[in-house]
Amino acid sequence: MKYVVILGDGMSDYPIPKLEYKTPLEVANKPFIDGLAKVSEIGLVKTVPDGLKPGSDVANLSVLGYAPEKNYTGRSPLEAASIGIDLEDTDVTYRANLVTLSGGGDYADLTMKDYSGGEIETKDAKILIHYLKQYLDGNGLTLYSGVSYRHCLVKQNASPVGGFTPPHDISGKPIKEFLPKDNLSLEIMKKSYELLKEHPLNLERVKNGKNPANSIWLWGEGTKPSLENYQEKYGVKGGMISAVDLLKGIAKLSGMKVIEVDGATGNYKTNFMGKAKACVDALNDGLDFVYVHMEAADECGHQGDLDNKIYSIEQIDKVVEYVVTSLEKTGERFKILVCPDHPTPISTKTHASDPVPYLLYDSGKTVKGQSRYTESVATNQNLFYSNGESLIKRFFEK
């Protein structure tokens, strides 16, 4: 038996007036997934426990079958694991986004123009992080370079203080009301702005019509995590395909194989088919289970980019088609679970806690399914899982 989760990060949404009150999932041209829906179980799953924020960290842990209320210690330590940071129990970690702040006056008077620093390329980001390290590292602080705008700061011998806001939650808003209450964190952010705003690389970006990555923004505070080995927990040898450190970190901590794909970017320009082929190759090479994470629809949701959110869903349809048709040729029984981790509505540009639609296909069972895979169809079924762990246990049933 082979198992595949196709995770369309943030692809669920709310009805949109521009789409005649339909969702991107409803208007996207996804003939293969909708055809699969006719022979699949369709329902809803609640991936975000009450009391926790609907981040991709919490929601993906849930879809993978870990109880976030027991296993979640913050987002950044999961990313730290991917970067290769060996954390101590007394360390506190932070996601350090390279962002674009606009406006004049004091730091508090600026506006969050772009939480991704103009989707800065990793090679350029490394230059800026290396520059910042010369001034920020020391006295128990260490800045680490990650991928694109996603980086990590570690404070040694510290305790969590709380009060941090994800930058993608405040796109287009003045930052004054969302600054951290922790004085050290705020001073780090202010200093980074003073260092980066006139950096030659940023001046060149502005000259070329790109947003400058002119500040780091700290959020996602957390402490050293611990996850049960995935193979011991669920009896499958698993692999992770993702462009983002968050998911790679979860994979490393759980003993799953991290499968790298050339051209995987975490946005709608990612190598969708490269991920599909890597999934099939990994299963053919001996893995029992592959989790294919695609960030594109989530990024488009944060940016309010409706057209490319629809495009991303249409590309995910092609990924599902390639994986299913390839596995059918092997003659071995397999299961496919298609779902988002959480909604990222175009109207709000941030995550929501609403239950998400799932599609579960079992090549060894005949099931009378539904007409399509959409939020409304899933809502109308009498199938609801109160957490991701219960759905995954069902998924792995022999």
Wavefront OBJ file of the C-alpha trace (Angstrom):
o trace
v 0.000 0.000 0.000
v 1.235 3.489 -0.888
v -0.029 6.750 0.626
v 0.161 10.335 -0.651
v -1.063 13.604 0.856
v -1.397 16.432 -1.691
v -1.481 19.543 0.503
v -2.623 22.741 -1.219
v -1.611 25.262 1.419
v -4.338 27.864 1.902
v -6.314 26.905 -1.221
v -9.658 26.940 0.592
v -11.442 30.303 0.574
v -14.695 32.214 1.096
v -17.212 33.089 -1.660
v -15.908 36.067 -3.657
v -18.251 38.682 -5.192
v -16.009 39.005 -8.259
v -16.549 35.277 -8.868
v -20.348 35.560 -8.485
v -19.950 34.448 -4.869
v -18.050 31.310 -5.742
v -14.655 30.311 -4.340
v -11.399 29.761 -6.255
v -11.868 26.002 -5.746
v -15.283 26.266 -7.390
v -14.177 28.217 -10.468
v -10.755 26.639 -11.032
v -10.525 24.260 -13.972
v -9.555 21.077 -12.134
v -11.059 18.240 -14.182
v -8.963 15.458 -12.696
v -9.650 16.249 -9.033
v -13.356 16.746 -9.764
v -13.409 13.437 -11.639
v -11.678 11.756 -8.690
v -14.306 13.255 -6.378
v -16.939 11.031 -8.015
v -15.223 7.945 -6.580
v -13.837 9.485 -3.377
v -14.941 10.364 0.118
v -15.502 14.120 0.495
v -15.879 15.822 3.857
v -14.588 18.450 6.263
v -11.724 18.331 8.753
v -10.934 20.823 11.508
v -7.159 21.297 11.371
v -6.797 24.166 13.852
v -7.637 23.344 17.480
v -9.587 25.913 19.474
v -7.246 28.324 21.211
v -4.419 28.065 18.664
v -3.757 30.459 15.798
v -4.414 29.151 12.271
v -0.822 29.121 11.098
v 0.618 26.701 8.568
v 2.726 25.315 11.408
v -0.266 24.285 13.540
v -2.391 23.176 10.586
v 0.261 21.082 8.844
v 1.168 19.343 12.094
v -2.522 18.519 12.374
v -2.853 17.184 8.818
v 0.274 15.075 9.358
v -1.432 13.522 12.359
v 0.252 15.261 15.273
v -1.926 16.900 17.926
v -0.775 20.566 17.876
v -2.073 21.175 21.381
v 0.493 18.594 22.583
v 3.339 19.005 20.085
v 3.397 22.675 19.086
v 6.103 24.857 20.660
v 6.145 27.665 18.068
v 6.759 28.059 14.356
v 10.365 29.202 14.205
v 11.893 26.195 15.996
v 10.427 23.957 13.288
v 12.126 26.113 10.661
v 15.322 26.143 12.712
v 15.431 22.357 12.446
v 15.347 22.607 8.656
v 18.123 25.197 8.565
v 20.217 22.856 10.705
v 20.307 24.845 13.933
v 21.074 22.679 16.963
v 18.897 24.233 19.649
v 19.382 24.103 23.406
v 16.462 23.785 25.808
v 17.121 27.370 26.957
v 17.041 28.870 23.445
v 14.157 30.923 22.099
v 13.791 31.187 18.330
v 12.069 33.677 16.030
v 11.182 33.774 12.370
v 13.002 36.786 10.956
v 11.216 37.874 7.782
v 12.923 40.237 5.386
v 10.067 42.691 4.785
v 9.423 45.941 2.945
v 8.405 48.864 5.142
v 7.276 52.098 3.503
v 6.698 55.669 4.613
v 8.698 58.228 6.548
v 9.333 59.341 10.092
v 10.107 57.048 13.004
v 10.111 53.273 12.685
v 6.698 53.034 14.347
v 5.241 55.327 11.671
v 6.075 52.943 8.810
v 3.663 50.665 6.947
v 3.953 46.956 6.117
v 4.125 47.181 2.349
v 5.339 43.641 1.624
v 5.813 40.791 4.109
v 8.147 38.997 1.644
v 10.569 41.813 0.835
v 9.514 41.725 -2.797
v 9.768 37.905 -2.811
v 13.490 38.420 -2.509
v 15.631 35.715 -4.096
v 17.616 33.501 -1.724
v 20.973 34.617 -3.131
v 20.157 38.282 -2.460
v 18.690 37.491 0.950
v 21.916 35.745 1.970
v 23.846 38.916 1.201
v 21.583 41.006 3.431
v 21.501 38.482 6.288
v 25.294 38.122 6.209
v 25.560 41.924 6.392
v 23.163 42.105 9.338
v 25.016 39.349 11.202
v 28.057 41.594 11.506
v 26.014 44.014 13.607
v 23.358 41.839 15.279
v 25.194 38.661 16.267
v 26.679 38.492 19.752
v 25.502 38.807 23.350
v 23.492 35.622 23.002
v 21.965 36.503 19.620
v 22.582 34.637 16.351
v 20.925 35.325 13.007
v 20.682 32.445 10.509
v 20.013 32.613 6.784
v 17.128 30.593 5.351
v 15.238 30.618 2.043
v 13.980 33.745 0.254
v 12.511 36.091 2.877
v 12.343 33.422 5.619
v 15.174 33.531 8.191
v 15.740 32.721 11.853
v 17.009 34.485 14.981
v 18.060 32.566 18.097
v 18.256 34.075 21.582
v 20.283 32.055 24.071
v 19.317 31.659 27.733
v 15.986 33.363 27.137
v 12.320 32.839 27.874
v 9.335 33.409 25.548
v 7.702 36.793 26.043
v 4.814 36.718 23.531
v 3.246 39.658 21.755
v 4.488 39.047 18.190
v 2.406 39.501 15.026
v 2.927 37.675 11.692
v 3.755 40.288 9.040
v 1.391 38.695 6.508
v -1.460 39.532 8.898
v -0.843 43.271 8.576
v -0.188 43.788 4.864
v -0.841 47.419 3.961
v -1.292 48.456 7.594
v 0.740 50.846 9.764
v 2.980 48.752 12.009
v 2.631 50.926 15.133
v -0.074 48.824 16.772
v 1.687 45.544 15.966
v 5.223 46.145 17.216
v 6.560 43.643 19.770
v 6.327 44.710 23.399
v 9.720 43.123 24.053
v 12.251 45.982 23.944
v 15.172 43.839 22.726
v 13.191 42.449 19.799
v 11.979 45.903 18.835
v 15.498 47.325 18.974
v 16.749 44.508 16.722
v 14.063 45.324 14.164
v 14.782 49.063 14.296
v 18.514 48.496 13.928
v 17.980 46.221 10.939
v 15.982 48.965 9.226
v 18.716 51.529 9.772
v 21.266 49.090 8.351
v 19.246 47.900 5.368
v 17.384 50.923 4.056
v 20.443 52.310 2.249
v 22.169 49.009 1.505
v 23.456 48.967 -2.113
v 21.506 45.820 -2.925
v 18.266 47.459 -1.821
v 19.049 50.640 -3.723
v 19.574 48.487 -6.804
v 16.268 46.691 -6.185
v 14.416 50.000 -6.033
v 16.152 51.133 -9.204
v 14.914 47.962 -10.923
v 11.343 48.454 -9.737
v 11.497 45.846 -6.947
v 10.519 46.257 -3.320
v 13.534 46.676 -1.044
v 14.010 44.159 1.772
v 14.652 46.956 4.251
v 13.878 45.446 7.665
v 13.648 42.171 9.488
v 10.387 41.435 11.276
v 10.423 39.045 14.211
v 7.528 36.673 14.903
v 6.767 32.966 15.373
v 8.470 32.800 18.768
v 9.143 29.292 20.065
v 11.280 26.830 21.965
v 12.969 23.515 21.155
v 10.355 21.035 19.853
v 10.108 17.268 20.016
v 8.073 15.087 17.651
v 7.436 11.370 17.797
v 9.154 9.455 14.989
v 6.662 9.223 12.127
v 7.408 5.630 11.201
v 7.017 4.525 14.804
v 3.793 6.518 15.151
v 2.048 5.428 11.943
v 4.022 2.452 10.649
v 4.991 4.051 7.317
v 8.346 5.169 5.947
v 7.656 8.756 4.900
v 9.070 11.612 2.868
v 8.394 15.340 2.627
v 8.369 17.476 -0.513
v 8.187 21.222 0.166
v 9.926 24.465 -0.735
v 9.653 25.940 2.756
v 11.784 25.392 5.854
v 8.734 24.960 8.076
v 7.713 21.664 6.473
v 11.279 20.484 6.008
v 11.849 21.101 9.703
v 8.795 19.064 10.672
v 10.092 16.271 8.435
v 13.551 16.281 9.997
v 12.181 16.290 13.535
v 9.832 13.392 12.749
v 12.421 11.262 10.948
v 10.902 11.672 7.482
v 13.089 11.978 4.401
v 13.384 15.518 3.008
v 13.108 15.318 -0.787
v 14.554 18.327 -2.600
v 13.112 19.481 -5.937
v 14.906 21.858 -8.291
v 12.845 24.965 -8.970
v 10.638 24.614 -5.884
v 10.055 28.227 -4.839
v 7.038 28.325 -2.510
v 5.057 30.592 -4.852
v 2.938 30.143 -7.974
v 6.082 29.972 -10.130
v 7.185 26.801 -8.349
v 8.057 23.572 -10.144
v 4.695 21.854 -9.679
v 5.412 18.911 -11.972
v 8.874 18.476 -10.507
v 7.197 17.847 -7.161
v 4.777 15.367 -8.734
v 7.587 13.397 -10.375
v 9.698 13.466 -7.210
v 6.744 12.041 -5.269
v 6.302 9.104 -7.644
v 10.049 8.446 -7.783
v 10.261 8.397 -3.983
v 7.421 5.893 -3.717
v 9.014 3.713 -6.385
v 12.313 3.890 -4.485
v 10.864 2.406 -1.320
v 8.948 5.049 0.611
v 5.451 4.144 1.763
v 4.159 7.693 2.214
v 4.906 11.104 0.678
v 3.541 14.460 1.837
v 3.563 16.882 -1.102
v 3.262 20.421 0.238
v 2.523 23.264 -2.196
v 2.624 26.784 -0.802
v 1.501 28.691 -3.907
v -2.206 29.231 -3.194
v -1.391 30.426 0.331
v 1.090 33.015 -0.931
v -1.470 34.245 -3.474
v -4.087 34.497 -0.729
v -1.789 36.644 1.386
v -1.161 38.921 -1.573
v -4.803 39.126 -2.630
v -3.813 37.650 -5.991
v -7.010 35.945 -7.108
v -5.953 35.034 -10.643
v -2.814 33.242 -9.564
v -4.581 31.525 -6.678
v -6.918 29.988 -9.248
v -3.929 29.185 -11.463
v -2.174 27.472 -8.537
v -5.183 25.247 -7.874
v -5.248 24.304 -11.562
v -1.585 23.297 -11.363
v -2.295 21.210 -8.255
v -4.910 19.379 -10.336
v -2.137 18.386 -12.753
v 0.021 17.195 -9.857
v -2.788 14.967 -8.587
v -3.370 13.620 -12.105
v 0.299 12.734 -12.573
v 0.600 11.031 -9.193
v -2.632 9.031 -9.501
v -2.073 7.885 -13.093
v 1.532 6.936 -12.321
v 0.550 4.889 -9.289
v -2.247 3.176 -11.209
v 0.357 1.796 -13.616
v 2.169 0.008 -10.791
v -0.856 -2.125 -9.926
v -0.267 -1.588 -6.209
v -3.103 -0.315 -4.054
v -2.753 3.308 -2.935
v -4.571 6.096 -1.127
v -4.555 9.823 -1.908
v -5.637 12.577 0.476
v -6.151 16.018 -1.092
v -6.769 18.970 1.232
v -5.616 22.420 2.348
v -4.088 22.967 5.765
v -6.321 26.009 6.391
v -8.164 28.642 4.325
v -6.277 31.777 3.242
v -9.144 33.938 1.989
v -8.494 36.565 -0.664
v -10.815 38.940 1.231
v -8.751 38.913 4.446
v -5.257 38.075 3.105
v -4.552 35.964 6.159
v -5.257 32.511 7.567
v -8.619 31.386 8.915
v -9.544 28.612 11.352
v -12.530 27.265 9.398
v -12.653 23.512 8.722
v -11.291 22.601 5.289
v -12.588 20.232 2.604
v -10.775 16.945 2.115
v -10.884 14.313 -0.624
v -9.863 10.746 0.238
v -9.399 8.291 -2.631
v -8.651 4.585 -2.134
v -7.755 2.694 -5.321
v -8.847 -0.550 -3.680
v -12.380 0.506 -2.805
v -15.476 1.385 -4.806
v -17.051 4.510 -3.361
v -20.016 6.557 -4.531
v -18.538 10.025 -4.292
v -19.668 13.552 -5.024
v -19.986 15.744 -8.100
v -16.971 17.971 -7.342
v -14.334 18.816 -4.765
v -15.307 22.196 -3.277
v -15.989 23.773 0.089
v -19.761 23.767 -0.418
v -19.907 20.120 -1.507
v -17.804 19.068 1.487
v -19.969 21.106 3.857
v -23.125 19.379 2.631
v -21.797 15.909 3.485
v -22.294 14.245 6.838
v -18.551 13.636 7.195
v -16.615 15.714 9.696
v -13.348 15.061 11.507
v -12.777 17.184 14.583
v -8.978 17.060 14.162
v -6.348 16.083 11.639
v -5.041 13.222 13.752
v -8.312 11.296 13.499
v -8.433 11.761 9.712
v -4.853 10.550 9.257
v -5.496 7.495 11.418
v -8.387 6.707 9.097
v -6.154 7.386 6.073
v -3.541 4.877 7.233
v -6.066 2.136 8.049
v -5.084 -1.022 6.212
l 1 2 3 4 5 6 7 8 9 10 11 12 13 14 15 16 17 18 19 20 21 22 23 24 25 26 27 28 29 30 31 32 33 34 35 36 37 38 39 40 41 42 43 44 45 46 47 48 49 50 51 52 53 54 55 56 57 58 59 60 61 62 63 64 65 66 67 68 69 70 71 72 73 74 75 76 77 78 79 80 81 82 83 84 85 86 87 88 89 90 91 92 93 94 95 96 97 98 99 100 101 102 103 104 105 106 107 108 109 110 111 112 113 114 115 116 117 118 119 120 121 122 123 124 125 126 127 128 129 130 131 132 133 134 135 136 137 138 139 140 141 142 143 144 145 146 147 148 149 150 151 152 153 154 155 156 157 158 159 160 161 162 163 164 165 166 167 168 169 170 171 172 173 174 175 176 177 178 179 180 181 182 183 184 185 186 187 188 189 190 191 192 193 194 195 196 197 198 199 200 201 202 203 204 205 206 207 208 209 210 211 212 213 214 215 216 217 218 219 220 221 222 223 224 225 226 227 228 229 230 231 232 233 234 235 236 237 238 239 240 241 242 243 244 245 246 247 248 249 250 251 252 253 254 255 256 257 258 259 260 261 262 263 264 265 266 267 268 269 270 271 272 273 274 275 276 277 278 279 280 281 282 283 284 285 286 287 288 289 290 291 292 293 294 295 296 297 298 299 300 301 302 303 304 305 306 307 308 309 310 311 312 313 314 315 316 317 318 319 320 321 322 323 324 325 326 327 328 329 330 331 332 333 334 335 336 337 338 339 340 341 342 343 344 345 346 347 348 349 350 351 352 353 354 355 356 357 358 359 360 361 362 363 364 365 366 367 368 369 370 371 372 373 374 375 376 377 378 379 380 381 382 383 384 385 386 387 388 389 390 391 392 393 394 395 396 397 398
